[in-house]
C-alpha cells in the first residue's frame, strides 16, 4: 500500500495553476521501494501523478531520497507528469500456425536423361512470365535438356532450327497448355 513520505510546504506552479506536491512510496512486487510525486491542484480538479522517480532497496533509503528533493526537482516532476513521454514498443506477434501449408505436388512423368536445371511445371504453376525470364537466362543445351527431361516434344518436331528465344517460347507454350486450368 502506498504512503505519503513527504509533503512540500510551498505550492508548485505550472501552467498558471498552483499544486500541492507530495512524495509517495510503496513496496513494489520485486521487493524494491519505488517513489513518485503526486500533484493536487489547489483549485481541486484532477491530480497529476508522475511516473516512478526513484527505486530504492529499503524504505528508509526512499524516505531519505524524498527529504532531499528540491522545489526545482518537483517542478520538473510536475512537467513530466503533465507531459508524459510516450514510449513506443513493437508488439511481438504470435504466429497463427505451427508450420507452413502443405506443398502442392503435381505428378509429372519421371525425368529422362540428365537432371534438368529447373522444373518448368513448378515455376510455370506460379507464373509463366517468371518461367520465361528464368528460361531466357539459360543456353541452348540446358533448354534442350528441359525439353527432353519433361517430354515437352512428344511429336518429335525438329527443334534444331529454333533460336534460344524460340525454344523458351516453345517450353512456355507447352507448359501453359498442360497446366490445370486453376494454375494459370
LINJO-V972364 format. One record per pair of residues at least 24 apart in sequence whose C-alpha atoms are under 10 Angstrom apart, sorted by the first residue. I is the first residue (numbers start at 0). J is the second residue. Records with the same first field share a line. If there is no record, write none. Layout:
I: J, J
//
This chain:
0: 24, 25, 26, 27
1: 25, 26, 27, 33, 34
2: 26, 34
3: 34, 35, 36, 37, 62, 65
4: 34, 35, 36, 58, 61, 62, 63, 64, 65, 66
5: 36, 62, 63, 65, 66, 68
6: 36, 37, 65, 66
7: 66, 68, 69, 70, 73
8: 70
9: 70
10: 38, 39, 40, 41, 70, 73, 74
11: 38, 39, 40, 70, 71, 73, 74, 75, 77
12: 38, 40, 70, 73, 74, 77, 78
13: 40, 74, 75, 77, 78, 81
14: 78, 81
16: 40, 41, 42
17: 41, 42
18: 42, 43, 46, 47, 74, 77
19: 46
20: 46, 47, 48, 70, 73, 74, 76, 77
21: 48, 65, 73
22: 49, 52, 61, 62, 64, 65, 66, 68, 73
23: 48, 51, 61, 62, 65
24: 51, 52, 53, 54, 58, 61, 62, 65
25: 54, 58, 61
26: 54, 55, 56, 57, 58
27: 54
29: 56
30: 55, 56, 57
31: 55, 56, 57, 58, 61
32: 56, 57, 58, 59, 60, 61, 62
33: 57, 58, 61
34: 58, 61, 62, 64, 65
35: 65, 76, 80
36: 65, 73, 76, 77, 80
37: 73, 76, 77, 80
38: 73, 74, 76, 77, 80, 81
46: 80, 81
47: 76, 77, 78, 79, 80, 81, 82
48: 76, 77, 79, 80, 81, 83
49: 73, 75, 76, 77, 78, 79, 80, 81, 82, 83
50: 76, 79, 80, 83, 84
51: 76
52: 76
105: 178, 179
107: 149, 150
108: 148, 149, 150
109: 148, 149, 150
110: 145, 147, 148, 149, 150
111: 144, 145, 146, 147, 148, 149, 150
112: 144, 145, 147, 148, 149
113: 144, 145, 147, 148
114: 141, 144, 145, 148
115: 141, 142, 143, 144, 145, 146, 147, 148, 149
116: 141, 142, 144, 145
117: 141, 142, 144, 145
118: 145, 148, 149
119: 145, 146, 149, 151, 170, 171, 173, 174, 175
120: 149, 170, 171, 173, 174, 175, 177, 178
121: 174, 178
122: 174
123: 170, 171, 174, 175, 178, 182, 183
124: 174, 175, 178, 179, 181, 182, 183
125: 182, 183
126: 175, 182, 183
127: 171, 172, 174, 175, 182, 183
128: 171
130: 167, 168, 170, 171, 174
131: 164, 167, 168, 170, 171, 172
132: 167
133: 167
134: 163, 164, 166, 167, 168, 170, 171
135: 163, 164, 165, 166, 167, 168
136: 163, 167
137: 163, 164, 167
138: 163, 164, 166, 167
139: 163, 164, 166, 167
142: 166, 167, 169, 170
143: 167, 170
145: 170
146: 170, 173
149: 174
151: 177
//
